[in-house]
Amino acid sequence: MPIVVFVNREARANRRDPDRARRFASILGETGHVLAPASSDALAAEARQVAQDQPSIIGVHGGDGTLHWTVTALVRAYGERPLPPLALLPGGTMNVVASSLGILVQPEALLAQLAASERAVRPPSVLVRRCMKVQDEYGFVFGTGLITNFLEEYYAVGDYGTRRAIWILLRSVLSEATTRRYAKRIFRRFHGRVFVDGQILPWTALLGLGAATVSEIGLGFKLNHRADDHPGRFSVLAIHSSPLGLTWDLPAVRQGRGISPRRAWSALATRLVIEPDEPETVYTVDGDLYRAHGNLSVELGPALSFVRPRSG
C-alpha cells in the first residue's frame, strides 16, 4: 500500500476550503488515497486498518491537534512496530511542530513531491524526532499553568487566531501592571510537587511548567529552547518568576535563547511526574486541553520519522 493521507475535515483550513481532500486525492492519483475520519472512534479504526495495510508514507493534514490525535491513534495501532515516515501537511490554527522542524512547504507541493517519489520508487529523506507520552496520549508539547491558562482564554470565543493571541498577551501584561483583575486568570500558578527523573524541584508554586521535544509554542516564540539538544531527551521548563519579570525575556525567547535562569529552570529528561495540590489539573498536549484528577506523568515516547521536503 503506497501513501495514505489523513485529513481533518474540521481543521480551519479545510472548513474554509472543503474541496481540499478531493484535490489531495487528485494529486496522489494511483500512488495513494485520502482518509477523512469523522470522529475519534473512526480515526482509531482507520489507524488499525492502516497498520495492517502498511503504507510507505502517512500524511497528516491539519494543525498540531490533528497531528497529536493521529499520532496517538497510529502509535496505539502499530504497537511495538515503528511507524512509516510521516509527512506533515500544515493546515491548522497552530502548526508549531511543522514550524519547529522547518517543514514550511505548501501541502499540495509536498504531496506532489511524494507522489513523484513513489512512482520513481525513491524513498524520501527524513528527519527523526521523539514524541512524548503524556498520560495515555502522544504528542510533542506538554504544559500546565501559564500555557493552559492562556489556551483556556484563547479558546473561550469561536474566532481565534494570531490577532487574538497577541491581544491576550498585551492585555495580560497591562492588567498585571494595573488592576490585575484579568491577569489573575492568565497568571494563576500551578501548586504541587514536580519530579524530574526522580529528583524533586525546590519550587511548589510555579507560574508555568512545560515539557517538549520541539522548540516553538506559537507566534515564533521558541520557549522550549533546549528541545533540540539531545535526541533521546525532552526539555523541561519550570517558570518560577513573576509575570512581569518574563517580559524581559521575550526577545531572547523569540531568538531561541530561552528564559533567563534567574526566572526559569530548564533541563533535559526522560520522565516527569507531577503531584498537584489541586484535585483537578488542566494541562495541554499540542494545544488540546485535558483535565486530570491525581498525578500526571510525562515520558519519552517512540522515535518518529518525518519527511523532509525537497527544496524548491
Backbone bond lengths (Angstrom), bond angles and torsions (degrees), N, CA, C in turn:
res aa  C-N    CA-C-N  psi(-1)  N-CA   C-N-CA  omega(-1)  CA-C   N-CA-C  phi
1 M - - - 1.477 - - 1.526 109.03 -
2 P 1.329 119.06 124.50 1.472 119.64 -173.19 1.520 113.92 -76.15
3 I 1.336 119.76 -100.63 1.463 123.58 -172.02 1.526 110.02 -107.81
4 V 1.343 116.11 137.31 1.462 122.18 173.24 1.519 107.54 -121.82
5 V 1.326 116.51 136.04 1.461 121.04 178.26 1.525 109.20 -122.83
6 F 1.339 116.24 122.53 1.461 121.95 173.22 1.527 108.41 -89.74
7 V 1.312 116.10 128.96 1.462 122.38 179.10 1.521 109.04 -119.54
8 N 1.318 115.99 128.14 1.462 121.38 174.86 1.527 108.24 -87.47
9 R 1.308 116.92 107.61 1.464 120.67 -177.90 1.518 112.52 -65.85
10 E 1.361 117.13 -20.34 1.458 120.85 -178.28 1.520 112.74 -93.70
11 A 1.346 117.14 -2.23 1.461 118.68 177.25 1.521 109.61 -61.86
12 R 1.320 115.81 150.07 1.463 120.50 -174.25 1.522 111.79 -56.60
13 A 1.341 116.43 -43.75 1.466 120.15 -178.51 1.520 111.42 -63.84
14 N 1.332 117.29 -34.12 1.461 120.05 -177.36 1.524 112.43 -82.10
15 R 1.326 117.87 -26.53 1.458 119.03 172.58 1.528 110.15 -66.70
16 R 1.320 116.00 -34.92 1.460 119.91 177.83 1.527 111.62 -77.55
17 D 1.323 116.44 -26.92 1.467 121.36 -176.07 1.526 109.11 -134.56
18 P 1.338 118.16 76.49 1.467 120.79 -175.54 1.515 114.22 -67.75
19 D 1.320 117.64 -9.45 1.467 120.87 -179.68 1.524 112.20 -87.09
20 R 1.318 117.15 0.02 1.462 120.24 -173.74 1.531 112.34 -62.01
21 A 1.345 118.08 -42.17 1.468 120.39 -179.06 1.518 110.82 -59.54
22 R 1.334 117.11 -39.20 1.471 119.49 178.47 1.526 110.85 -65.29
23 R 1.345 116.70 -40.56 1.469 120.00 178.17 1.524 110.62 -63.63
24 F 1.334 117.15 -41.08 1.463 120.21 177.43 1.530 110.39 -58.22
25 A 1.334 116.17 -45.60 1.463 120.31 -179.43 1.520 110.58 -62.78
26 S 1.337 116.56 -37.76 1.465 120.23 179.02 1.524 111.21 -66.02
27 I 1.339 116.60 -39.80 1.466 120.23 178.68 1.533 111.07 -64.96
28 L 1.324 116.19 -42.08 1.463 120.28 -178.18 1.521 111.78 -69.66
29 G 1.323 116.74 -38.20 1.463 119.31 -177.38 1.512 111.84 56.94
30 E 1.334 115.73 -130.55 1.463 120.78 -178.12 1.526 113.16 -77.74
31 T 1.354 117.36 -4.60 1.468 119.27 -176.30 1.532 113.01 -86.31
32 G 1.330 118.43 -4.65 1.454 118.60 179.98 1.503 112.29 177.33
33 H 1.336 116.41 -173.61 1.452 120.59 176.98 1.527 110.44 -149.49
34 V 1.340 115.29 167.18 1.456 123.18 -172.64 1.524 109.77 -110.27
35 L 1.330 115.95 136.78 1.463 122.64 175.35 1.517 108.49 -116.23
36 A 1.329 117.24 135.85 1.459 121.99 179.44 1.522 109.29 -132.75
37 P 1.338 118.19 69.73 1.473 120.65 -178.04 1.523 111.33 -60.47
38 A 1.343 115.11 142.18 1.457 120.71 -173.83 1.523 113.41 -92.83
39 S 1.323 119.07 -6.00 1.466 121.51 -177.82 1.522 108.64 -154.98
40 S 1.344 115.43 169.92 1.463 119.62 178.31 1.530 110.89 -65.52
41 D 1.327 117.08 -35.91 1.467 119.82 177.40 1.527 110.63 -65.43
42 A 1.339 116.43 -41.22 1.460 119.88 177.65 1.526 110.94 -65.34
43 L 1.339 116.94 -38.15 1.463 120.99 177.11 1.521 110.56 -61.75
44 A 1.329 117.62 -44.66 1.463 121.03 179.29 1.527 110.87 -61.79
45 A 1.339 116.93 -41.90 1.466 120.75 179.48 1.525 111.14 -65.00
46 E 1.340 116.30 -43.11 1.473 120.01 178.36 1.526 110.30 -64.08
47 A 1.343 117.08 -39.01 1.466 120.32 179.28 1.521 111.02 -63.09
48 R 1.323 117.57 -40.05 1.468 120.48 178.52 1.524 110.52 -64.49
49 Q 1.331 117.26 -39.68 1.463 120.16 178.30 1.524 110.91 -66.74
50 V 1.339 115.82 -41.59 1.463 120.24 178.51 1.527 110.46 -61.32
51 A 1.336 117.12 -40.73 1.466 120.69 179.11 1.525 111.12 -61.72
52 Q 1.323 117.29 -33.71 1.471 120.36 176.57 1.520 111.46 -73.54
53 D 1.334 116.49 -39.01 1.472 120.67 -175.78 1.523 113.37 -76.91
54 Q 1.329 117.45 -23.98 1.464 123.55 176.16 1.535 113.24 56.30
55 P 1.339 117.73 69.22 1.467 120.42 176.59 1.522 111.54 -69.88
56 S 1.311 115.92 162.91 1.469 120.21 178.95 1.521 111.38 -77.83
57 I 1.342 117.37 -32.72 1.463 122.69 -178.75 1.529 107.66 -144.46
58 I 1.332 116.17 144.11 1.456 121.37 174.26 1.522 108.20 -119.05
59 G 1.324 116.57 119.35 1.454 121.24 176.00 1.520 111.02 -93.95
60 V 1.321 116.82 148.65 1.466 122.19 178.13 1.521 107.73 -132.49
61 H 1.345 115.78 116.10 1.468 120.37 179.22 1.519 109.46 -109.76
62 G 1.320 115.38 124.13 1.460 122.86 -178.77 1.510 108.12 151.96
63 G 1.324 116.38 -161.52 1.454 120.78 178.96 1.510 112.33 -99.01
64 D 1.326 115.22 -161.76 1.465 119.86 -178.10 1.522 111.96 -64.32
65 G 1.327 117.18 -36.38 1.455 119.93 177.82 1.520 112.02 -63.40
66 T 1.335 116.19 -42.37 1.471 120.48 177.25 1.520 110.44 -61.47
67 L 1.333 116.78 -43.68 1.460 120.17 178.94 1.526 110.83 -62.26
68 H 1.317 116.30 -44.04 1.472 121.49 179.75 1.528 111.27 -59.71
69 W 1.316 117.67 -48.28 1.461 121.21 179.98 1.530 111.61 -65.29
70 T 1.331 116.79 -40.19 1.466 119.98 -178.25 1.515 111.48 -70.42
71 V 1.332 117.04 -43.53 1.463 120.21 178.08 1.524 110.30 -62.39
72 T 1.333 117.22 -41.31 1.466 120.21 178.19 1.518 110.77 -59.69
73 A 1.332 117.33 -46.76 1.467 120.93 179.62 1.523 111.34 -64.04
74 L 1.315 117.57 -39.60 1.468 120.86 -178.04 1.528 111.84 -71.19
75 V 1.331 117.42 -43.21 1.470 119.87 179.37 1.523 110.26 -61.33
76 R 1.317 116.80 -41.35 1.466 120.12 177.34 1.523 110.76 -64.22
77 A 1.329 117.12 -40.49 1.458 120.54 -177.28 1.533 112.02 -71.36
78 Y 1.320 117.35 -38.64 1.466 121.11 -177.45 1.526 111.76 -79.95
79 G 1.314 118.17 -22.72 1.459 120.07 -178.92 1.519 111.58 64.71
80 E 1.316 116.47 -126.61 1.466 121.22 -178.03 1.524 112.85 -80.45
81 R 1.329 117.69 -10.93 1.463 120.14 -179.15 1.527 110.89 -75.58
82 P 1.334 118.41 144.04 1.469 119.64 177.33 1.524 111.04 -71.29
83 L 1.324 115.19 146.28 1.455 120.02 175.59 1.530 110.04 -75.84
84 P 1.341 117.56 151.89 1.471 119.45 170.79 1.518 109.87 -67.53
85 P 1.321 118.60 169.74 1.463 120.39 178.25 1.532 111.67 -56.26
86 L 1.340 115.30 140.12 1.464 122.19 178.25 1.522 109.29 -101.73
87 A 1.325 115.99 131.88 1.464 121.55 175.63 1.520 108.53 -103.20
88 L 1.331 117.13 114.56 1.461 121.64 179.73 1.525 109.16 -83.15
89 L 1.335 114.81 123.22 1.457 122.14 -179.76 1.532 107.05 -118.59
90 P 1.340 118.69 85.01 1.471 121.34 -170.75 1.520 112.05 -58.61
91 G 1.349 115.67 134.09 1.453 119.90 -179.99 1.509 112.72 -163.12
92 G 1.331 117.30 24.12 1.459 120.11 -177.86 1.506 112.26 -116.93
93 T 1.332 115.06 -177.91 1.462 120.31 176.63 1.521 110.29 -67.11
94 M 1.341 116.24 -39.34 1.455 121.92 178.15 1.527 108.53 -120.35
95 N 1.333 115.82 129.61 1.466 121.50 -179.76 1.529 109.20 -133.19
96 V 1.334 116.72 48.69 1.458 119.78 -171.70 1.526 112.21 -72.60
97 V 1.337 118.46 -28.12 1.463 119.43 178.51 1.523 109.64 -66.48
98 A 1.328 116.77 -49.70 1.464 120.48 178.85 1.528 110.75 -60.55
99 S 1.333 116.53 -43.06 1.463 120.04 -179.95 1.522 111.34 -64.18
100 S 1.336 117.26 -42.76 1.465 121.19 179.33 1.524 111.72 -61.41
101 L 1.334 116.33 -35.40 1.463 120.69 -178.09 1.516 112.59 -88.05
102 G 1.324 117.22 1.59 1.465 120.63 177.68 1.509 113.72 74.75
103 I 1.341 117.19 24.86 1.465 121.05 -179.81 1.523 106.81 -96.19
104 L 1.312 115.51 93.14 1.459 121.47 -170.51 1.521 112.69 -115.64
105 V 1.323 118.00 15.98 1.457 122.42 -178.15 1.517 110.57 -82.19
106 Q 1.332 117.39 152.72 1.454 121.37 174.75 1.530 109.75 -68.05
107 P 1.350 118.61 142.40 1.468 120.79 -177.30 1.521 113.65 -54.38
108 E 1.347 117.12 -44.82 1.470 119.02 -179.00 1.525 111.73 -63.01
109 A 1.334 116.68 -37.49 1.464 119.59 180.00 1.519 111.23 -66.51
110 L 1.343 116.95 -41.76 1.457 119.54 179.29 1.531 110.84 -66.88
111 L 1.326 117.35 -40.33 1.464 119.51 178.08 1.526 111.18 -62.08
112 A 1.316 117.13 -39.23 1.467 120.24 177.97 1.530 110.49 -63.23
113 Q 1.330 116.38 -40.34 1.468 119.46 176.05 1.524 110.74 -60.89
114 L 1.334 116.54 -45.21 1.462 120.52 -176.82 1.525 111.32 -65.79
115 A 1.335 116.18 -40.89 1.465 119.48 178.84 1.525 110.57 -63.09
116 A 1.345 117.03 -41.85 1.464 120.32 178.96 1.524 111.01 -64.74
117 S 1.329 117.14 -41.54 1.467 120.55 178.67 1.523 111.38 -65.28
118 E 1.347 116.63 -37.17 1.465 120.70 179.30 1.518 110.40 -64.90
119 R 1.316 117.17 -41.64 1.468 120.31 178.48 1.518 111.41 -65.90
120 A 1.329 115.91 -33.96 1.471 120.15 -179.00 1.523 111.80 -87.29
121 V 1.334 117.60 1.72 1.473 123.44 -177.07 1.534 109.13 52.67
122 R 1.329 114.78 48.93 1.470 121.37 -179.19 1.522 108.12 -116.98
123 P 1.326 118.66 114.07 1.475 119.97 -178.91 1.521 110.87 -66.26
124 P 1.316 116.96 148.02 1.464 119.36 -178.47 1.520 112.00 -77.15
125 S 1.323 115.37 157.87 1.469 120.88 169.24 1.516 107.89 -76.16
126 V 1.332 116.65 139.95 1.463 119.69 -176.47 1.522 111.15 -131.74
127 L 1.321 114.70 159.52 1.462 121.97 167.57 1.515 106.83 -123.55
128 V 1.331 116.51 150.90 1.464 121.47 -173.36 1.528 109.29 -112.31
129 R 1.330 115.60 135.96 1.455 121.41 178.25 1.529 108.33 -145.20
130 R 1.328 116.42 136.72 1.466 120.10 176.38 1.521 109.96 -77.99
131 C 1.312 115.79 148.92 1.465 120.40 167.52 1.524 107.89 -101.69
132 M 1.321 116.65 -178.64 1.458 122.03 177.46 1.525 109.09 -120.70
133 K 1.325 115.50 150.37 1.460 121.26 171.41 1.522 107.48 -101.75
134 V 1.326 116.04 113.48 1.460 122.13 179.53 1.529 107.22 -109.75
135 Q 1.330 116.31 109.99 1.457 120.39 -170.07 1.536 107.74 56.41
136 D 1.323 119.11 -112.75 1.467 121.52 178.18 1.522 112.47 -112.20
137 E 1.330 116.96 13.68 1.459 121.10 -178.89 1.530 109.60 -110.77
138 Y 1.336 115.20 160.28 1.457 120.70 179.66 1.526 109.74 -121.18
139 G 1.323 115.80 135.22 1.448 120.07 -179.50 1.515 111.17 -167.86
140 F 1.329 116.10 -164.79 1.455 121.30 -171.17 1.529 113.79 -125.39
141 V 1.336 117.61 -19.30 1.463 121.00 -179.87 1.523 108.33 -134.75
142 F 1.326 116.37 122.88 1.463 123.21 176.03 1.517 108.59 -117.66
143 G 1.327 116.21 146.15 1.451 118.58 175.59 1.519 112.03 -162.97
144 T 1.319 115.43 156.27 1.457 122.39 171.15 1.518 107.81 -148.10
145 G 1.329 116.18 164.20 1.456 119.13 -175.50 1.515 110.42 85.01
146 L 1.317 117.84 -125.13 1.458 123.17 -174.03 1.527 112.63 -53.91
147 I 1.325 117.75 -45.64 1.468 120.03 -174.57 1.522 111.74 -67.26
148 T 1.343 118.02 -37.93 1.461 119.56 178.86 1.530 111.24 -76.16
149 N 1.336 117.21 -34.71 1.461 119.62 174.44 1.528 110.39 -59.04
150 F 1.330 114.95 -43.91 1.469 120.33 178.54 1.526 110.59 -62.59
151 L 1.348 117.84 -46.33 1.458 120.56 -177.49 1.528 111.99 -65.57
152 E 1.328 117.57 -37.48 1.462 119.45 177.33 1.530 110.53 -60.16
153 E 1.322 116.57 -42.08 1.458 119.97 177.40 1.524 111.24 -69.45
154 Y 1.315 116.40 -38.62 1.475 122.50 -178.41 1.523 110.98 -63.13
155 Y 1.339 116.84 -41.04 1.454 121.11 -178.19 1.529 113.42 -86.52
156 A 1.319 117.87 0.33 1.465 120.87 -173.54 1.523 112.80 -65.73
157 V 1.322 117.74 -23.85 1.466 121.66 176.50 1.520 108.31 -120.28
158 G 1.306 116.48 159.23 1.461 120.30 -174.51 1.512 114.20 -73.46
159 D 1.338 117.43 -26.87 1.465 120.72 -176.31 1.520 109.18 -96.85
160 Y 1.341 116.99 101.10 1.458 118.98 -179.72 1.518 110.40 -129.47
161 G 1.317 114.86 159.92 1.458 121.47 -177.46 1.513 109.16 169.94
162 T 1.326 116.70 -163.07 1.455 121.55 -175.05 1.521 112.20 -60.82
163 R 1.331 117.00 -43.14 1.469 118.98 -177.54 1.527 111.36 -64.34
164 R 1.334 116.46 -38.56 1.473 117.92 178.81 1.528 110.32 -67.03
165 A 1.338 117.84 -40.96 1.465 120.76 179.39 1.526 111.09 -60.11
166 I 1.331 116.85 -43.97 1.464 120.67 -179.95 1.530 110.27 -66.15
167 W 1.351 116.50 -39.51 1.472 120.34 179.16 1.525 110.92 -61.72
168 I 1.326 117.47 -42.33 1.471 120.50 179.75 1.525 110.28 -63.65
169 L 1.329 117.04 -42.81 1.464 120.39 178.84 1.530 111.20 -60.24
170 L 1.331 116.17 -49.76 1.465 119.95 -177.75 1.527 111.29 -65.00
171 R 1.334 116.36 -42.76 1.459 119.59 -179.62 1.529 111.52 -64.72
172 S 1.336 116.43 -37.11 1.463 120.53 -179.91 1.518 111.27 -64.66
173 V 1.324 116.84 -45.54 1.468 120.67 -179.45 1.522 110.59 -65.45
174 L 1.341 116.74 -43.38 1.460 120.23 179.24 1.526 110.64 -62.90
175 S 1.331 117.14 -41.95 1.460 121.11 179.62 1.522 111.63 -64.70
176 E 1.327 116.84 -40.46 1.472 120.67 179.66 1.524 110.72 -62.25
177 A 1.325 115.68 -32.84 1.463 119.78 -178.62 1.521 112.88 -84.74
178 T 1.350 117.28 -9.42 1.473 119.92 -177.10 1.533 110.65 -125.18
179 T 1.328 117.42 -101.78 1.471 121.32 -172.81 1.520 113.70 -77.66
180 R 1.322 117.72 -28.32 1.456 125.99 -179.66 1.539 113.24 70.24
181 R 1.329 118.98 3.46 1.470 119.48 -178.35 1.534 111.29 -64.57
182 Y 1.312 116.35 -51.00 1.463 120.22 179.31 1.534 110.61 -70.46
183 A 1.304 116.86 -38.24 1.469 121.11 -176.92 1.519 112.24 -61.86
184 K 1.323 117.01 -29.77 1.465 119.61 -179.14 1.525 111.50 -60.13
185 R 1.338 117.85 -32.38 1.459 120.78 178.91 1.524 110.80 -72.01
186 I 1.316 116.90 -42.62 1.464 121.13 -174.78 1.523 111.84 -77.20
187 F 1.334 115.88 -35.06 1.458 119.94 -173.24 1.534 113.30 -104.11
188 R 1.332 117.39 24.28 1.465 119.86 172.99 1.524 109.33 -60.82
189 R 1.318 116.53 134.85 1.458 120.84 -176.38 1.527 112.13 -90.24
190 F 1.317 114.22 151.29 1.464 120.98 169.79 1.528 108.01 -82.24
191 H 1.333 116.79 134.52 1.458 121.58 178.40 1.534 108.88 -119.30
192 G 1.315 115.97 126.17 1.456 120.46 179.27 1.514 111.42 159.03
193 R 1.305 115.31 -167.25 1.458 122.02 -179.19 1.525 109.72 -111.97
194 V 1.328 114.46 142.44 1.465 120.98 -177.37 1.527 108.87 -126.53
195 F 1.335 115.97 128.02 1.457 121.96 178.71 1.528 108.94 -114.56
196 V 1.319 116.38 124.81 1.464 122.45 178.82 1.520 108.00 -112.83
197 D 1.330 115.93 111.28 1.466 121.45 -174.61 1.531 111.37 48.77
198 G 1.330 115.10 42.57 1.465 121.43 175.19 1.506 115.54 88.53
199 Q 1.336 118.08 -10.80 1.466 121.39 -179.08 1.526 109.93 -98.66
200 I 1.336 117.24 128.56 1.456 120.88 -178.01 1.526 110.47 -80.48
201 L 1.331 116.43 138.59 1.457 120.61 176.34 1.529 109.76 -79.86
202 P 1.318 117.72 151.51 1.472 120.00 -176.15 1.525 114.30 -78.06
203 W 1.348 118.76 -9.26 1.459 121.16 -176.81 1.525 109.96 -99.41
204 T 1.309 116.87 137.33 1.469 121.79 177.29 1.522 112.06 -115.01
205 A 1.324 117.53 0.44 1.464 122.67 174.90 1.523 107.46 -135.90
206 L 1.322 116.67 104.30 1.457 122.01 -174.18 1.527 110.29 -113.77
207 L 1.322 115.36 137.69 1.458 120.07 174.50 1.528 110.26 -64.35
208 G 1.313 116.15 -38.05 1.457 120.82 178.22 1.510 111.07 -158.32
209 L 1.334 115.85 152.18 1.465 121.97 178.19 1.514 107.38 -139.53
210 G 1.327 116.40 129.98 1.457 119.36 -178.38 1.509 112.36 -145.64
211 A 1.329 114.52 163.42 1.465 122.78 174.21 1.524 106.90 -146.82
212 A 1.325 117.21 146.50 1.461 119.01 -176.37 1.519 111.29 -163.32
213 T 1.330 114.54 155.63 1.464 120.85 170.73 1.528 110.77 -112.40
214 V 1.334 117.25 6.64 1.465 122.63 170.95 1.522 107.84 -130.75
215 S 1.309 116.32 156.59 1.466 119.75 -168.64 1.522 114.48 -84.55
216 E 1.327 118.96 -33.83 1.458 120.76 -169.72 1.525 112.65 -87.72
217 I 1.338 114.71 156.08 1.468 120.54 173.20 1.526 111.62 -125.57
218 G 1.322 117.77 -0.59 1.448 121.70 -179.36 1.514 111.85 127.32
219 L 1.350 115.49 155.40 1.464 123.01 -179.94 1.527 111.67 58.19
220 G 1.328 117.42 21.44 1.461 121.41 179.35 1.513 114.82 80.37
221 F 1.342 118.42 3.05 1.462 121.22 -179.29 1.534 109.76 -81.89
222 K 1.328 115.63 124.89 1.466 122.17 -178.37 1.529 108.79 -100.06
223 L 1.326 114.09 71.83 1.463 119.49 -175.78 1.520 111.63 -65.03
224 N 1.334 116.77 -39.08 1.472 121.58 -178.12 1.529 109.03 -91.15
225 H 1.323 115.32 68.50 1.460 120.70 -168.34 1.523 113.38 -68.63
226 R 1.341 118.43 -13.38 1.460 119.99 -178.95 1.526 112.47 -101.41
227 A 1.317 117.41 7.78 1.463 120.88 -174.89 1.528 112.99 -63.39
228 D 1.326 117.59 -25.13 1.465 120.95 -178.94 1.526 113.20 -94.26
229 D 1.326 117.39 3.05 1.461 119.98 -171.55 1.522 114.01 -71.81
230 H 1.324 118.50 -32.18 1.467 120.93 -174.83 1.523 109.28 -147.55
231 P 1.340 118.50 127.59 1.473 119.88 -176.89 1.521 114.20 -68.64
232 G 1.329 117.59 -17.38 1.453 120.42 -178.48 1.508 114.13 -109.42
233 R 1.346 117.23 22.98 1.460 122.39 179.44 1.527 108.77 -140.87
234 F 1.338 115.91 159.17 1.458 119.79 167.52 1.522 108.61 -112.92
235 S 1.322 115.69 157.83 1.467 119.61 179.61 1.524 109.61 -84.35
236 V 1.312 115.88 146.44 1.467 123.04 174.90 1.521 107.49 -123.04
237 L 1.328 115.97 135.01 1.457 120.92 179.90 1.519 108.98 -132.97
238 A 1.335 116.18 121.25 1.472 122.39 177.74 1.524 107.72 -117.33
239 I 1.340 116.29 111.65 1.461 121.76 -176.35 1.522 108.93 -94.63
240 H 1.315 116.46 119.36 1.465 120.41 -175.91 1.518 113.02 -119.02
241 S 1.325 118.03 7.61 1.463 120.82 -176.19 1.526 111.41 -83.94
242 S 1.317 115.73 -179.95 1.458 121.36 170.15 1.529 108.63 -76.97
243 P 1.341 118.41 156.93 1.468 119.84 179.30 1.528 113.16 -59.21
244 L 1.322 117.47 -45.91 1.459 119.31 -178.32 1.527 111.84 -66.09
245 G 1.340 116.48 -27.84 1.452 119.30 178.02 1.518 112.66 -61.35
246 L 1.340 115.83 -29.56 1.464 119.87 -178.91 1.523 112.85 -67.78
247 T 1.324 117.38 -24.53 1.465 119.14 -177.28 1.534 111.47 -60.73
248 W 1.327 116.89 -28.00 1.461 119.70 178.12 1.524 111.48 -66.37
249 D 1.338 116.82 -23.62 1.456 120.07 -174.25 1.529 113.84 -96.51
250 L 1.328 117.50 -2.56 1.467 118.96 -175.96 1.534 112.89 -58.03
251 P 1.337 119.81 -44.95 1.475 118.20 177.66 1.532 112.39 -61.89
252 A 1.330 117.46 -39.92 1.463 120.50 -179.93 1.526 111.19 -65.91
253 V 1.335 116.73 -39.96 1.465 119.92 178.50 1.515 110.10 -65.31
254 R 1.300 117.02 -41.24 1.463 121.31 178.16 1.530 111.26 -60.71
255 Q 1.327 116.43 -36.57 1.461 121.54 -178.96 1.524 113.65 -85.60
256 G 1.329 117.94 -2.60 1.459 121.36 177.15 1.511 114.71 88.32
257 R 1.350 118.12 15.81 1.458 121.23 179.87 1.524 112.88 -96.28
258 G 1.333 116.85 -9.18 1.457 120.94 174.04 1.515 114.34 81.51
259 I 1.330 114.34 175.53 1.464 121.84 177.80 1.527 109.28 -76.61
260 S 1.306 116.11 145.29 1.466 121.40 179.42 1.532 110.68 -57.16
261 P 1.344 117.85 140.61 1.472 120.46 176.14 1.520 113.59 -58.62
262 R 1.334 117.71 -17.35 1.467 120.30 176.64 1.526 111.14 -71.33
263 R 1.315 116.75 -20.77 1.459 120.21 -174.49 1.531 113.95 -118.02
264 A 1.335 116.77 -11.74 1.470 119.63 -179.92 1.520 109.66 -154.39
265 W 1.317 115.13 146.32 1.466 122.47 177.95 1.521 108.09 -103.81
266 S 1.327 117.25 134.25 1.461 120.63 180.00 1.519 110.00 -132.52
267 A 1.329 114.98 152.17 1.465 120.81 179.93 1.516 108.88 -161.20
268 L 1.323 115.45 173.32 1.465 122.71 172.09 1.513 107.94 -110.74
269 A 1.329 116.91 141.57 1.465 119.59 -173.36 1.521 110.66 -153.46
270 T 1.337 114.64 171.53 1.463 121.64 173.89 1.521 111.83 -119.42
271 R 1.336 117.13 -10.16 1.469 119.65 179.97 1.527 110.07 -152.88
272 L 1.324 114.09 136.27 1.458 122.44 178.78 1.524 107.64 -130.40
273 V 1.329 116.80 126.43 1.467 121.73 177.72 1.520 107.99 -121.64
274 I 1.321 115.89 130.30 1.455 122.21 -175.47 1.520 108.85 -120.25
275 E 1.336 116.20 125.76 1.464 122.34 177.85 1.534 107.90 -114.67
276 P 1.331 118.34 92.18 1.462 120.60 -176.10 1.519 113.03 -75.93
277 D 1.318 115.99 151.90 1.462 121.13 174.64 1.526 111.54 -78.57
278 E 1.324 116.53 -32.61 1.459 121.12 -178.10 1.530 110.32 -77.85
279 P 1.345 117.37 150.43 1.466 119.75 179.62 1.520 113.45 -67.63
280 E 1.331 117.62 -22.76 1.463 121.39 179.96 1.517 109.72 -131.82
281 T 1.333 115.98 135.51 1.458 121.75 178.66 1.523 109.12 -122.12
282 V 1.320 115.80 126.93 1.457 120.75 173.23 1.528 107.55 -89.74
283 Y 1.320 116.29 131.36 1.466 120.17 177.93 1.514 109.13 -140.98
284 T 1.311 116.09 164.91 1.451 120.97 -179.25 1.518 111.00 -123.34
285 V 1.315 115.24 144.71 1.461 123.18 166.74 1.518 106.31 -124.30
286 D 1.322 116.43 112.10 1.467 122.51 177.57 1.530 112.95 53.19
287 G 1.320 116.17 40.66 1.445 120.41 175.32 1.513 115.13 90.29
288 D 1.328 118.90 -14.29 1.460 121.72 174.85 1.524 109.63 -87.35
289 L 1.328 117.21 141.50 1.458 121.94 -176.90 1.524 111.47 -98.31
290 Y 1.338 115.77 138.85 1.456 123.45 178.64 1.527 108.57 -132.23
291 R 1.325 115.31 162.32 1.467 121.28 175.88 1.526 108.62 -127.07
292 A 1.322 115.15 130.74 1.464 120.86 -179.14 1.519 109.69 -118.99
293 H 1.313 115.67 145.87 1.463 122.30 174.42 1.527 107.43 -117.58
294 G 1.311 114.95 105.75 1.462 119.02 -175.24 1.516 110.74 111.13
295 N 1.333 115.46 -159.97 1.458 121.10 -175.00 1.529 111.79 -71.39
296 L 1.337 113.71 156.11 1.462 122.14 176.63 1.517 108.88 -119.71
297 S 1.330 116.37 142.29 1.462 119.44 176.65 1.525 110.11 -129.54
298 V 1.328 114.58 140.55 1.461 122.30 175.62 1.517 106.82 -126.73
299 E 1.337 116.96 123.98 1.455 121.97 -179.06 1.521 109.57 -126.74
300 L 1.325 115.19 162.88 1.449 119.97 175.60 1.526 109.00 -70.91
301 G 1.314 117.03 130.42 1.458 122.61 179.54 1.520 111.34 -96.51
302 P 1.339 117.10 -172.80 1.457 120.48 -177.28 1.528 112.60 -70.37
303 A 1.314 115.40 160.17 1.467 121.65 174.62 1.523 108.66 -79.03
304 L 1.329 116.05 135.76 1.456 122.13 -179.61 1.526 108.90 -121.66
305 S 1.323 116.45 141.60 1.457 121.68 175.92 1.519 109.48 -97.19
306 F 1.336 116.36 133.02 1.447 121.51 179.08 1.531 109.13 -117.88
307 V 1.319 115.06 135.51 1.463 119.77 179.58 1.516 109.55 -64.71
308 R 1.315 115.58 131.32 1.460 121.51 176.54 1.534 108.23 -96.71
309 P 1.322 118.48 112.18 1.467 120.18 -178.17 1.526 112.26 -60.39
310 R 1.318 115.88 145.81 1.455 119.51 173.56 1.515 110.18 -75.33
311 S 1.306 116.78 140.00 1.461 120.08 179.20 1.518 109.70 -64.89
312 G 1.339 114.98 143.92 1.473 119.04 179.25 1.488 112.65 81.81
